[in-house]
Amino acid sequence: MTLFLRLGLTAFGGPAAHIAMFYDEVVKRREWLSDQRFMDLLGVTNLIPGPNSTEMTMHIGHERAGLLGLFAAGVCFILPAALIVGGLAAVYVEAGSTPAAQGLLYGIKPVVIAVILQAIYTLLNKALKTWLLRVAALIVFGLALLHVNEVALILVTGFAVPLVRRMQRWPPQSTHSVSLWALPLLLQIGVSTAGAVPMSLGTLFLTFLKIGSVLYGSGYVLLSFLRTDFVVGLGWLTEQQLLDAVAVGQLTPGPLFTTATFVGYLVLGVPGAVVATVGIFLPSFLLVWMIRPLAHRLRQSETASHFLDGVNAAALALMAAVTVQLTQAAIIDLPTLLLAVVAGVAVIRFKVNSTWLIVLGAVIGLAINPF
């Protein structure tokens, strides 16, 4: 699949940009799919966890060449970014503490915060369409700041929203009792616990396998999971290393989920990079393969649609919560504050490509902190 190998080397800008590129290549130029079929596949992709744009490559590959095409398209899109990120991780480990690297990251980190805020701003009206979803997002945001487990927050919110929507058809007094049922459950499930855990490939693989199996929303929601598992829970990363991993993910083409490759290399070298990459992407291959026979039914299901609404609202709230937490490590003085503000205005108001902003941030960082 030379098309997806090329896209894996050139697809900058995040999932929305990736999907726009896929549409141009496979619908407009090559006419492999109709408009309706492309939208149907995109809708099904939104109903399962994992990186949406990567899963779209798998769907398109299956349309062209069956099961072999599914795996070939996915691997071709993931592999270039994973190799690039792995190489940058090796350079980071060797030179991450040098003045040059520190200058680069000093300028990049505030821009990363602005890019995440832009994603939140873009998704706000799409994800929070009703008062119920807005309330759910506020509750999840508050619980996330209290370190309640992200998996619990996403899944419980996903199941709670269709239940409350159904209860809204009952007498009004019944609605309130159900709308609050998730709160005590959320408070009891999976509160994050801090404490260092010995590093192992098995724990690394299972942690990323879990993340890849339950993570809805854009790649930026990954930050919340990574922080909870690797900074707070396992104690394998620092806040600074997490931001550095995100910055590298932003600088490279392909799926942002290859941030896992960077984290794996930091933790356990080349074996860690391979295990982390396989762990986070493996669920997507399996889910896309399994969901295809159910695609039509899921698209027509009202309950599945409401479940997805709840999941998206929770995902957006998690993005907001992790941004609050990461800002403390990125905005450390007046220059970084100004850089974040200018980058935010550029990306939100003037639609400047985030890749160019990150490059500019790196240049400014080197100018302020020359080596």
BELUR-V831413 format. One record per backbone hydrogen bond with DSSP energy under -0.5 kcal/mol. CO is the residue of the C=O (numbers start at 1). NH is the residue of the N-H. If there is no record, write none. Layout:
co->(CO;CO)
nh->(NH;NH)
//
This chain:
co->(1;2;3;4;5;6;6;7;10;11;14;15;16;17;18;19;20;21;22;22;23;23;24;25;26;26;34;35;36;37;38;39;40;41;42;44;45;50;51;52;53;54;55;56;57;58;59;60;61;62;65;65;66;67;68;69;70;71;72;73;74;75;76;77;78;79;80;81;82;83;84;85;86;87;88;89;90;91;92;95;98;99;100;101;102;103;104;105;106;107;108;109;110;111;112;113;114;115;116;117;118;119;120;121;123;124;127;130;131;132;133;134;135;136;137;138;139;140;141;142;143;144;147;149;150;151;152;153;154;155;156;157;158;159;160;161;162;163;164;166;167;171;171;172;172;173;174;175;176;178;180;180;181;182;183;184;185;185;188;189;190;200;201;202;203;204;205;206;207;208;209;210;211;211;214;215;218;219;220;220;221;221;222;223;224;225;226;226;227;227;228;229;230;230;232;234;238;239;240;241;242;243;244;245;246;247;248;255;256;257;258;258;259;260;261;262;263;264;265;268;269;270;271;272;273;274;275;276;277;278;279;281;281;282;283;284;285;286;287;288;291;291;292;294;295;296;297;298;300;301;302;303;304;305;306;307;308;309;310;311;312;313;314;315;316;317;318;319;320;321;322;323;324;326;326;327;330;333;334;335;336;337;338;339;340;341;342;343;344;345;345;346;346;353;354;355;356;357;358;359;360;361;362;363;364;365;367)
nh->(5;6;7;8;9;9;10;11;12;254;18;19;20;21;22;23;24;25;26;27;27;28;29;30;32;33;38;39;40;41;42;43;44;45;46;47;48;52;55;56;57;58;59;60;61;62;63;64;65;66;68;69;70;71;72;73;74;75;76;77;78;79;80;81;82;83;84;85;86;87;88;89;90;91;92;93;94;95;96;98;102;103;104;105;106;107;108;109;110;111;112;113;114;115;116;117;118;119;120;121;122;123;124;125;127;128;129;134;135;136;137;138;139;140;141;142;143;144;145;146;148;147;192;153;154;155;156;157;158;159;160;161;162;163;164;165;166;167;168;169;170;174;175;175;176;177;178;179;180;181;183;184;185;186;187;188;188;189;190;149;149;204;205;206;207;208;209;210;211;212;213;214;214;215;216;50;221;222;223;224;224;225;226;227;228;229;230;231;231;232;233;234;236;237;195;197;242;243;244;245;246;247;248;249;250;251;252;258;259;260;261;262;263;264;265;266;267;268;269;272;273;274;275;276;277;278;279;280;281;282;283;284;285;286;287;288;289;290;291;292;294;295;295;298;299;300;301;301;302;305;306;307;308;309;310;311;312;313;314;315;316;317;318;319;320;321;322;323;324;325;326;327;328;329;330;331;332;337;338;339;340;341;342;343;344;345;346;347;348;349;350;350;352;357;358;359;360;361;362;363;364;365;366;367;368;369;370)
//
